[in-house]
Amino acid sequence: MAEQHGHANPAGASGEAPESLAEARREVQTCRRCDLNRDATQAVFGAGAARAALMLVGEQPGDQEDLQGLPFVGPAGRVLEGALQEAGIAREDIYLTNAVKHFKFAPRGKNRLHQKPNAGEIQACRFWLGLELGFVRPKVVVALGATALRALLERNATISSLRGTPMALENGTKLIATIHPSFLLRMPDRERAEAERQRFIEDLTAARKLALH
C-alpha cells in the first residue's frame, strides 16, 4: 500500500485505494472529486520512471496535454525539455506530473484558454498527487510554479520566498521551488527571459545534484 499524503478520502473510484501507479492512472479517468472532468478530454496522470529519485510537479495539463493524455508535451513542455537537457537531466529518468490532473480552460472561439485552478480544485486533486508521491518515493520534488507549491505544502507560499533554499516535506522528501516553464513563454523581454531561463536551469541542476546524494 502506498503511503497516503494529505487529507483526502483514500478511496478511488472503485471505493478502494489504488495499489499501484498503473491502477491509479486508470482510476483517475473516472475521478469526480471536482467538476473539471466535465469539460476536459481526459485526465492526465504523471509519466516517467516509476522509482525516480527526482519528481517534477507542474500546475495542470494544457491544451496539448489534454488531447494527448501526457504531461508536458505542449509549448511549456518543449521549454522544460531544453532546460532539462542543459541541467544534465534525462527525461526518462524522472517522473513528471501536475498538481491538477484535468485541463481547466475557458473557450474562446476555437481556442481553449488556460484558467488557473482554484484552491478547492487543487485540494481535491491532492489525493492523486499524494498517491504519486507515495508510489514513486522521490528523494527530491521540484515545484514548478505556485500552484504546484501550494499542492505540495498544502498552504499558500510564494516561489520567490522559497526559491534557492531546499526544504523538507513532512515525509522527508526534499522540495525545491522554481518557476513554471510557461512563465518564460510569457516574458516579452527576451533578455530578461534568457536570464530567467538560466536561473531555471540552475534550479534544476541543484535538484539533480540533491537527488544524487
Order of alpha helices (4+ residues) and beta strands (2+ residues): alpha-beta-beta-alpha-alpha-beta-beta-beta-alpha-beta-alpha-alpha-beta-beta-alpha-alpha
